[in-house]
Each structure stands twice: as C-alpha cells, then as structure tokens.
Amino acid sequence: MVEAVLIDLFSLPADLQNNIHGLLYNTLETIEKCSSIPAPFVYVMCCQRQGGERNSEQESFLPALRDFQSLKKRLEVVPALTTAAALYTIKQRLDEKDLSIIKVILPTLRKDLMKVYIDYLFTAVYQFEFEDLQVASDCKNLQIAEPRSEEQILPTQDVALIRSEIQMYLESLPSLKGELIILKSSLIPDDIFLHGFTTRTGGISYIPTLSSCNLFSSSKRRDPQVVVKENLRRIASAAGFNPETFHRVKTDHANAVCIMGKTEPDSYDGIVTNQKGVTIAAPGADCIPVLFADPVRKACGAAHSGWKGTLLGVSMATVNAMVSEYGCNVKDILVVLGPSVGPCCYKLPHESAKEFHRIDPKCVRLFDSASSYVDIRRATRILLESGGILPENIQDDSVTDQNQNVTFCTACHPDKFYSHFRDGTNFGTQIGFISIKD
C-alpha cells in the first residue's frame, strides 16, 4: 500500500495552470476517500516565485486544502525554486519517516522528466508509481501496481540539464556535522604525495547513520550516488585532487590488485599506480584503509583490508604489485594503516579467530571464548614485516606520540567515523586516498 503521495504541481501546462486549485482539490479528495486510515502522507510540490516567501506559496493553496481535516497533519506544501530542490526536500521528509512506497501524481508531460530526477536523487530502496494528474479520480489509483519498465525517451540534452540542476543544488547545501576534516600521516612525504583519511564530518548526507560525509552508495542505502559525488567533490576541493581522475577499489574482501593503466578486474581490494595526478583510494568502515608510498620510485598504492583480506594477505599483495610493476624496493615502501575497528571492540567467531591466533597469539584476546577480540591491525603489521617492510616504515596505532595517530578505532568514535560493527547494515563509509603530485 502507498505510504506517501507526491502531487507535482511544479510546472503545469497552461490548460491545467488555470485550474490548479480545482485539480488539487479533486486529487486530495481522491486520496482522502480511498486511503486506508490513517491517510498516507501527502506532499504538494510547487514552484516558488522568485523573491516569494515559502509561506505565501502555501497560503495560496489554503482554499483547496481547507476541507481536508483528516490530512491536515500529514499534508505539506513544498515550494522551491527548482524541481531538484523541491524533490530533495520531500526526500528528506520521506527519510525522516522511513517511507519508501510513493505514488507520484503528475501531468503526463512531466512523467519522463520526473523519472530522471528520481533516478538521480533516489536509490532502489524506494518504489515509485506514477499516475496522471488529470485521471487520478478513483480508488484503484492509490494501490501499488507492478513496476513498469518504460524506455526513457527524454532527449540527452534535457537529461544533462537535469543533472546540472541537481549538481548546482547539492553544491549550494551547507555542510553538516561541522567542518570537513582530513587526517594525514607524517610518515608519507608531503612534497611527493598528496594523501589523507576522511572522517564523517563536513558533507551533505543527512540520514543519521550516513551523516554527513558518506562516500558510498548502494541499492540498499538511501544515499544516492549524486550525494556521494558531492561529498567527494568537497573532499577533493579541500585536499587538492581532481575528482574526475579518482579511482576507488571495487571491494571483494579478497586480495586481487588492480594495476592502473592495465585491464581493470571486476573486483579487487588493492590498487597501485605510478601515474601523476591520479588519485587512488580504499574504503573503510571498520576494515582498514591502507596506504602505500614509495618516495624513491614515486609509486603508491591503496588497499581495503578487512579480516578476510588481512588473512588473504591483501596488503603484501599490494606491496608485491608495486615491486613487480614499478621496480620498487620493499625497504623503501612506507605503509600507513587508517581508521579502523580496534582490538578493543572487534570480535570474531572462534573459528575465524583461530586464523589470527596462528599469525600471532597476541592478535587474539579471550581466545577460548566463543567470540574472541581480534586485532587485525597487528596481524597486518606482522604480515607486512614478514614480507620485508621495515618496522619503522609502518604507521599504525602503536605510535608513541598520539598527536601523530591516524589509526583511530572507528567503533569508539561515533562523532568522527562510520562503523559497520557499531551502526549495523545501513552504515556510512570513509576512505583513505593517495596520489603522486605533479
């Protein structure tokens, strides 16, 4: 059953504009008469006149709204200067109430346009059905039908204009949760490499577990790709890299490594390059984002190392790729472990913990229990040192000067970092990134 109804009065054709109040009245009457009790939430999307007050726009609809008392607390008029602004505001209302089944009532000529906006601003979490504004007059129209797959027929230039409008609107939004903060390691030389580890502040993601600088979108989350792209743009602007030459690993929790400039694997957890101006990155939300830098050969790498990737040796696989592809000497390679879940918080079942115990008994606490505390950072260091990386060339949470620490526990710092372990399945993601300066 429909959870919310969106009535699009934003850009009506002339023949409907003259009867806008009558159209709204008839549509609301249908909703009130046909909906289950309590009635669904209703959002009326309309164009705000330049220089006009939002309240005055709502007041102009009062005559049409006055008779619908049962909808009073569930009805909101949302005026905005652009369709993107109105629709994004309504998305926020839907997300506040955890609603995802939406009926859109709109003029026929607006349907293809609206579908493009929805494709950009929403994810597969939401289900949309469309109804013609002129025929929304009987109860069956408020039932969810099977999703229809129709070809998108909007001209390419119109899609480009919509994309530009959305981008401009998102760029205008204020940062949330404070200023954007990027952590840097003193181990990686600033004159050769640009690098950092992102935190969760300074972006525009507003959903609590994703707020505010989330850098991952999926079909299971409510943050669309355009929001993640805007968060990344802000990070790129602050850090000084080009977001158009940004490459992030396609995680598989294994040990495959992508060599920039060669055929890209379908999935991989490590990536290396010696190309200047190309920024490579690995995500982390408990898993370790690991950065690699060789100031002699001027090559770098990034790896995503969760417990599976750690056991499979993804960090040394990344080191070995730098050695084989760029002639790096393993003793020149610097490695920094970024924010990740610490041994204070991270638990694994006994069978998995046994694998870490084999690496070093000190990697596991409460080994004999059904669920043991595991130190994936220590295991990573041991495997790197076994592979020839010098102990002094590895930075992790063992640093003596805590002012230099970048390997914070993500689960312990909800104000600074995302954590899958702490937040559950709808978690946000931060990254570690690195590039070679021009």
Residue pairs with C-beta under 8 A, 6 or more apart in sequence:
1 36
1 101
1 143
1 144
2 35
2 40
2 101
2 102
2 103
2 129
2 142
2 143
2 144
3 40
3 41
3 99
3 100
3 101
3 102
4 40
4 41
4 42
4 43
4 94
4 97
4 99
4 101
4 102
4 103
5 31
5 40
5 41
5 42
5 43
5 102
5 103
5 104
5 105
5 142
6 42
6 43
6 45
6 90
6 102
6 103
6 104
6 105
6 106
7 24
7 27
7 28
7 42
7 43
7 44
7 45
7 105
7 106
7 133
8 45
8 104
8 105
8 106
8 107
8 110
8 114
8 133
9 20
9 23
9 24
9 44
9 45
9 46
9 47
10 45
10 46
10 47
10 83
10 86
10 110
11 47
11 83
11 110
12 20
12 23
12 107
13 107
13 109
16 23
16 107
16 133
16 134
21 61
21 63
21 64
22 64
23 133
23 134
24 44
24 61
24 64
24 65
25 64
25 67
26 136
26 137
27 105
27 133
27 136
28 42
28 64
28 65
28 68
28 71
28 75
29 68
30 136
30 137
30 138
30 139
30 141
30 142
31 39
31 40
31 42
31 71
31 142
32 39
32 68
32 70
32 71
33 139
34 138
34 139
34 141
34 142
35 142
38 70
38 74
39 70
39 71
39 74
40 74
40 103
40 142
41 74
41 75
41 76
41 93
41 94
41 97
41 99
42 71
42 74
42 75
42 76
43 75
43 76
43 77
43 78
43 90
43 93
44 61
44 75
44 76
44 77
44 78
45 78
45 80
45 83
45 86
45 87
45 90
46 57
46 61
46 77
46 78
46 79
46 86
47 79
47 80
47 81
48 54
48 57
48 79
48 80
48 81
49 57
50 81
52 79
54 79
57 77
57 79
58 77
58 79
61 77
65 75
65 77
68 75
76 93
78 86
78 89
78 90
78 93
79 86
80 86
80 89
82 165
82 169
83 113
83 114
83 117
83 162
83 165
84 117
84 121
84 162
84 165
84 166
84 168
84 169
85 169
87 117
87 118
87 121
88 121
88 169
88 170
91 121
91 122
92 206
94 100
94 102
94 126
95 206
95 207
95 222
100 125
100 126
100 127
101 126
101 127
101 144
102 126
102 127
102 128
102 129
103 128
103 129
103 130
103 131
103 141
103 142
103 144
104 114
104 118
104 128
104 129
104 130
104 131
105 130
105 131
105 132
105 133
105 136
106 114
106 130
106 131
106 132
106 133
107 132
107 133
107 134
108 132
108 133
108 134
111 130
112 152
112 153
112 154
113 154
113 158
113 162
114 130
115 130
115 152
116 152
116 154
116 158
116 159
116 162
117 162
117 166
118 126
118 128
120 162
120 163
120 166
120 224
120 225
120 226
121 166
121 224
121 226
122 128
122 224
123 217
123 218
123 219
123 220
123 221
123 222
123 223
123 224
124 219
124 220
125 219
125 220
125 221
125 222
126 222
127 144
127 147
129 144
129 145
129 147
131 141
135 141
166 226
167 226
167 230
170 204
170 226
170 227
170 230
171 230
171 233
173 204
173 230
174 204
175 201
175 202
175 203
175 204
175 212
175 234
176 201
176 202
176 203
176 204
176 205
176 206
176 211
176 212
177 200
177 201
177 202
177 203
177 211
177 212
177 213
178 201
178 202
179 201
179 202
180 199
180 201
180 202
180 203
180 213
180 234
180 235
180 238
181 199
181 201
181 202
181 416
182 196
182 197
182 198
182 199
182 235
182 238
182 239
183 196
183 197
183 198
183 199
183 338
183 339
183 406
184 190
184 195
184 196
184 197
184 406
185 195
185 291
185 336
185 395
185 404
185 406
186 404
187 334
187 336
187 393
187 395
188 195
188 291
188 293
188 334
188 336
188 434
189 293
189 295
191 437
192 293
192 295
192 298
192 436
192 437
193 293
193 295
193 300
193 434
193 435
193 436
193 437
194 239
194 240
194 241
194 279
194 434
194 435
194 436
194 437
195 291
195 293
195 300
195 336
195 432
195 433
195 434
195 435
196 239
196 432
196 433
197 284
197 289
197 291
197 338
197 339
197 406
197 430
197 431
197 432
197 433
198 213
198 215
198 235
198 430
198 431
198 432
198 433
199 213
199 339
199 416
199 417
199 430
200 211
200 212
200 213
200 214
200 415
200 416
200 417
200 418
200 428
200 430
201 212
201 213
201 416
202 212
202 213
202 234
202 238
203 211
203 212
203 213
203 214
203 230
203 231
203 234
204 212
204 227
204 230
204 231
204 234
205 211
205 212
205 213
205 214
205 223
205 227
205 228
205 231
205 428
206 212
207 222
207 223
207 426
209 418
209 423
209 424
209 426
209 427
209 428
210 221
210 222
210 223
210 418
210 426
210 427
210 428
211 428
212 231
213 231
213 234
213 235
213 428
213 430
214 223
214 227
214 228
214 231
214 418
214 428
214 429
215 228
215 231
215 232
215 235
215 283
215 428
215 429
215 430
215 431
216 223
216 228
216 283
216 428
216 429
217 223
217 224
217 225
217 227
217 228
220 425
220 426
221 426
222 426
223 428
229 243
232 243
232 246
233 243
235 433
236 242
236 243
236 246
236 279
239 433
241 279
241 433
241 435
242 277
242 279
245 277
245 278
245 279
246 279
246 280
246 281
246 433
247 260
247 271
247 273
247 278
247 279
247 280
247 281
248 271
248 280
248 281
248 282
248 283
248 431
249 258
249 268
249 269
249 270
249 271
249 280
249 281
249 282
249 283
249 302
249 303
249 304
250 258
250 265
250 266
250 267
250 268
251 267
251 269
251 283
251 304
252 267
252 268
252 269
253 269
253 287
253 304
253 306
253 308
253 309
254 267
254 268
254 269
254 308
254 309
254 312
254 314
255 269
255 270
255 309
255 312
255 313
255 314
255 317
256 265
256 267
256 268
256 269
256 270
256 317
257 268
257 269
257 270
257 271
257 272
257 301
257 303
257 314
257 317
257 318
257 320
257 321
258 264
258 265
258 268
258 270
258 271
258 272
259 272
259 273
259 321
259 325
260 271
260 272
260 273
260 274
260 275
260 278
260 280
261 273
261 275
269 282
269 303
269 304
269 305
269 309
269 314
270 282
270 301
270 302
270 303
270 304
270 314
270 315
270 317
270 318
270 321
271 280
271 281
271 282
271 301
271 302
271 303
271 318
272 280
272 292
272 299
272 300
272 301
272 318
272 321
272 322
272 325
272 326
273 280
273 299
273 300
273 301
273 436
274 297
274 298
274 299
274 300
274 325
274 326
274 436
275 436
276 435
276 436
276 437
276 438
277 435
277 436
277 438
278 435
278 436
279 433
279 434
279 435
280 300
280 301
280 302
280 433
280 434
280 435
281 289
281 302
281 431
281 432
281 433
281 434
282 289
282 290
282 291
282 302
282 303
282 304
282 431
282 432
283 289
283 304
283 429
283 430
283 431
284 304
284 338
284 339
284 340
284 410
284 429
284 430
284 431
284 432
285 410
285 417
285 418
285 419
285 420
285 427
285 428
285 429
285 430
286 306
286 340
286 341
286 346
286 410
286 411
286 419
286 420
286 421
287 304
287 305
287 306
287 307
287 309
287 340
287 341
288 304
288 305
288 306
288 310
288 337
288 338
288 340
288 376
288 377
288 380
289 302
289 303
289 304
289 305
289 338
289 339
289 340
289 430
289 431
289 432
290 302
290 303
290 304
290 305
290 315
290 318
290 335
290 336
290 337
290 338
290 380
290 432
291 300
291 301
291 302
291 335
291 336
291 338
291 432
291 433
291 434
292 300
292 301
292 302
292 303
292 318
292 319
292 322
292 333
292 334
292 335
292 434
293 299
293 300
293 301
293 333
293 334
293 336
293 434
294 300
294 322
294 326
294 328
294 329
294 332
294 333
294 334
295 332
295 334
296 328
296 329
296 332
297 322
297 326
297 327
297 328
297 329
297 332
298 436
299 322
299 325
299 326
299 328
299 436
300 322
300 434
300 435
300 436
301 318
301 319
301 321
301 322
301 434
302 318
302 432
302 433
302 434
303 309
303 314
303 315
303 317
303 318
304 314
305 314
305 315
305 376
305 380
306 376
307 348
307 352
307 356
307 374
307 376
310 376
310 379
310 380
310 383
311 355
311 356
311 379
313 383
315 335
315 380
315 383
315 384
316 383
316 384
316 386
316 387
319 328
319 330
319 333
319 335
319 384
319 387
319 388
319 389
320 387
322 328
322 333
323 329
323 330
330 387
330 388
330 389
331 388
331 389
331 390
331 393
333 389
333 393
334 393
334 394
334 395
335 384
335 389
335 393
335 394
335 395
336 394
336 395
336 396
336 406
336 432
337 377
337 380
337 381
337 394
337 395
337 396
337 397
337 407
338 406
338 407
338 432
339 406
339 407
339 408
339 409
339 410
339 413
339 416
339 417
339 430
340 376
340 377
340 407
340 409
340 410
341 376
341 409
341 410
341 411
341 419
341 421
342 375
342 377
342 397
342 408
342 409
342 411
342 412
343 365
343 373
343 374
343 375
343 377
343 378
344 373
344 409
344 411
344 412
345 373
345 409
345 411
345 412
345 421
345 422
346 373
346 374
346 375
346 376
346 411
346 421
347 371
347 372
347 373
347 374
348 356
348 371
348 372
348 374
349 370
349 371
350 367
350 369
350 370
350 371
350 372
352 374
353 364
353 367
353 372
353 374
356 363
356 364
356 374
356 375
356 376
356 379
357 363
357 364
357 367
359 379
359 382
359 383
360 378
360 379
360 382
361 367
362 375
362 378
363 374
363 375
363 376
363 378
363 379
363 382
364 372
364 373
364 374
364 375
365 372
365 373
365 374
365 375
366 372
366 373
377 396
377 397
377 407
378 396
380 396
381 391
381 394
381 396
381 398
384 394
385 391
385 394
395 404
395 406
395 407
396 407
397 405
397 407
397 408
397 409
399 405
399 407
408 416
408 417
410 417
410 418
410 419
410 421
410 422
410 430
411 419
411 421
411 422
414 422
417 430
418 427
418 428
418 429
418 430
419 427
420 427
